């Protein structure tokens, strides 16, 4: 268990309007709760507040901030869409896809499938999440996302058992060719168009540069300096004409 307190030096620190939000999930999904805890550190550093991380049979984050004009709630809901639309969907697809790919390539396939539909999934999840002082992630998934899970099942069933490494390459080539999104790569860190570090691959279980790039639905990768051999091979394979080095 940990608590992060960030003081506010602004005048409105004395405002009595306090926003408190609690987000919980089963202890087996503490990865998602930890992701939320870390994802909110930036906004809390800016607006001031505190968050408490509780890990156990039922894991939770309790967030408290003063006079946020709804900004904190928006940030929580945005992160919930990532947890459900990326973390939960990854776990769902991983259990449904019956393909003879390496674990690395299967992860890339999951990332590509998630990226292809993420904006649509995100909009649906946001509507179902609603607004309130408390969110139970596993409850949201079990009781409010039924039609979305049916859609995910159809997607998984559409991928044949004989889906090969060559098929993965063709699918990713199509997605990359359709995208105009720009990301930036410095070392092993991926940044979005606003130069905010992207960490959503952590929802797959560990931070991974290649998975992060695929999750970003990138059409162009701007490399700021040298990249390692492994990532270079990945870029050569999937972004041969769309990786720009400076």
C-alpha positions in Angstrom: 0.0 0.0 0.0 1.3 3.5 -0.8 0.1 7.0 -0.6 1.2 9.9 -2.9 0.5 13.4 -1.7 1.1 16.4 -3.8 0.6 19.9 -2.3 -1.1 22.7 -4.1 0.5 26.2 -3.8 -2.2 28.0 -5.7 -4.7 30.2 -3.9 -7.7 27.8 -4.6 -6.0 25.3 -2.3 -8.3 26.8 0.4 -11.5 26.0 -1.6 -13.7 23.5 0.3 -14.9 21.8 -2.9 -13.2 18.4 -2.8 -13.5 15.7 -5.5 -13.0 12.1 -4.2 -13.0 9.1 -6.5 -12.4 5.4 -5.7 -11.5 2.9 -8.4 -11.3 -0.8 -7.5 -10.8 -4.2 -9.2 -10.2 -7.7 -8.1 -6.8 -8.4 -6.5 -5.8 -10.6 -9.5 -6.1 -7.4 -11.6 -3.9 -5.2 -9.4 -1.8 -4.5 -12.6 -4.6 -2.3 -13.8 -5.0 -0.5 -10.5 -1.3 0.2 -10.4 -1.5 1.5 -14.0 -4.2 3.9 -12.9 -2.2 5.0 -9.9 0.8 5.9 -12.0 -1.2 7.4 -14.9 -2.8 10.0 -12.6 0.5 11.2 -11.2 0.9 13.9 -13.9 -2.5 15.5 -13.4 -2.1 15.4 -9.6 1.3 17.1 -9.9 -0.4 19.9 -11.7 -3.6 20.4 -9.8 -2.5 19.1 -6.4 -4.1 16.3 -4.4 -3.4 12.8 -3.1 -3.9 9.2 -4.1 -3.7 6.0 -2.1 -2.9 2.6 -3.6 -4.3 -0.4 -1.8 -3.3 -3.9 -3.0 -4.9 -7.0 -1.7 -7.9 -9.3 -2.3 -9.6 -6.2 -3.6 -7.2 -3.6 -5.0 -8.1 0.1 -5.2 -6.9 3.6 -5.8 -8.5 6.4 -3.8 -8.0 9.9 -5.3 -8.7 13.2 -3.6 -8.2 16.7 -5.1 -9.7 20.1 -4.5 -11.6 22.2 -7.0 -10.8 20.3 -10.2 -13.8 21.5 -12.3 -14.3 17.8 -13.3 -10.8 17.5 -14.7 -9.8 14.7 -12.3 -13.0 12.7 -13.2 -12.3 13.1 -16.9 -8.7 11.8 -16.4 -10.0 8.8 -14.4 -12.6 7.9 -17.0 -10.0 8.3 -19.8 -7.7 5.9 -18.0 -10.6 3.5 -17.4 -11.1 3.3 -21.2 -7.5 2.3 -21.6 -7.7 -0.4 -18.9 -10.9 -1.8 -20.4 -10.3 -1.2 -24.1 -6.6 -2.3 -24.0 -5.9 -4.3 -20.9 -9.1 -6.3 -20.6 -9.4 -6.6 -24.4 -5.9 -8.0 -24.6 -6.6 -10.6 -22.0 -9.8 -11.5 -23.8 -8.2 -11.8 -27.3 -5.2 -13.7 -25.9 -7.6 -16.4 -24.6 -9.7 -16.6 -27.8 -7.1 -16.4 -30.6 -6.0 -19.9 -31.7 -3.0 -19.0 -33.9 0.4 -20.7 -34.3 2.4 -17.5 -33.7 5.2 -16.9 -31.3 4.2 -15.2 -28.1 5.9 -12.0 -29.3 4.0 -12.0 -32.6 0.7 -12.9 -30.9 1.2 -9.9 -28.7 1.7 -7.8 -31.8 -1.4 -9.2 -33.4 -3.4 -8.4 -30.3 -2.0 -4.8 -30.3 -2.9 -4.4 -33.9 -6.4 -5.6 -33.4 -6.9 -3.3 -30.4 -5.5 -0.3 -32.3 -7.7 -0.9 -35.3 -10.9 -0.5 -33.2 -9.7 1.5 -30.3 -11.5 4.8 -31.0 -14.8 3.1 -31.5 -14.3 0.9 -28.4 -13.3 4.0 -26.4 -16.4 5.9 -27.3 -18.7 3.0 -26.3 -16.8 2.4 -23.0 -17.0 6.1 -22.0 -20.8 6.0 -22.5 -21.1 2.9 -20.3 -18.7 4.1 -17.6 -20.8 7.1 -16.7 -19.8 9.5 -13.9 -19.6 9.0 -10.2 -17.4 8.9 -7.1 -16.8 5.1 -7.4 -15.9 2.7 -10.2 -15.6 -1.1 -10.0 -13.7 -2.1 -13.1 -14.6 -5.8 -13.0 -18.2 -4.9 -12.5 -18.2 -2.5 -15.5 -16.7 -5.3 -17.6 -19.1 -8.0 -16.5 -22.4 -6.1 -16.6 -22.1 -3.1 -19.0 -19.9 -4.3 -21.8 -21.8 -7.3 -23.1 -22.3 -6.1 -26.7 -18.7 -5.0 -26.9 -17.4 -8.4 -25.8 -19.6 -10.0 -28.5 -17.9 -7.7 -31.0 -14.5 -8.8 -29.7 -15.5 -12.5 -30.0 -16.5 -12.0 -33.6 -13.1 -10.4 -34.3 -11.3 -13.3 -32.6 -13.3 -15.9 -34.6 -12.5 -14.1 -37.8 -8.8 -14.7 -37.4 -8.1 -18.2 -38.8 -6.0 -20.8 -36.9 -3.6 -20.8 -39.9 -2.9 -17.1 -39.4 0.8 -16.9 -40.1 3.7 -14.4 -39.6 3.2 -13.4 -43.3 -0.5 -12.7 -42.6 0.5 -10.5 -39.6 2.8 -8.5 -41.8 0.1 -7.9 -44.4 -2.4 -6.9 -41.7 0.0 -4.5 -40.1 1.0 -3.1 -43.5 -2.6 -2.3 -44.2 -3.1 -0.6 -40.8 0.1 1.4 -41.1 -0.8 2.5 -44.6 -4.2 3.7 -43.5 -2.9 5.7 -40.6 -1.7 9.3 -40.5 -0.8 9.3 -36.8 2.7 10.4 -35.8 4.7 9.1 -32.8 8.2 9.8 -31.7 10.8 7.3 -30.5 13.7 8.1 -28.3 15.7 5.1 -27.2 13.0 2.7 -26.1 10.5 5.3 -25.1 7.5 6.1 -27.3 5.9 9.6 -27.3 2.6 10.6 -28.7 2.1 13.6 -31.0 1.9 15.9 -27.9 5.3 14.4 -26.7 3.6 12.7 -23.8 5.3 9.3 -23.0 3.1 6.4 -23.9 3.0 3.5 -21.4 -0.1 1.6 -22.5 1.9 -1.6 -23.3 2.2 -1.9 -19.5 -1.5 -3.2 -19.7 -0.1 -6.2 -21.5 1.9 -7.1 -18.4 5.2 -5.3 -19.2 6.4 -2.2 -21.0 7.5 -3.0 -24.5 8.6 -0.6 -27.3 7.3 -2.6 -30.2 3.9 -3.3 -28.6 3.7 0.4 -27.7 4.3 1.4 -31.3 1.6 -1.0 -32.6 -0.9 0.1 -30.0 -0.5 3.7 -31.0 -1.9 3.0 -34.5 1.2 4.8 -35.8 1.4 5.7 -39.5 4.8 7.4 -39.1 7.6 6.9 -36.5 10.0 9.7 -36.0 13.2 8.4 -34.4 15.1 10.9 -32.3 18.6 9.5 -32.2 19.7 5.9 -32.5 17.5 2.9 -31.7 18.6 -0.6 -30.6 19.0 -3.4 -33.1 15.8 -5.2 -32.0 13.6 -2.2 -32.4 15.5 -1.3 -35.7 14.6 -4.7 -37.1 11.0 -4.2 -36.1 10.8 -0.8 -37.8 12.5 -2.2 -40.9 9.8 -4.9 -41.0 6.7 -2.9 -40.3 7.7 0.7 -41.0 10.3 0.4 -43.8 9.1 3.6 -45.6 7.5 5.3 -42.6 10.3 5.5 -40.0 12.1 8.8 -40.2 15.5 9.1 -38.5 17.0 12.4 -37.3 
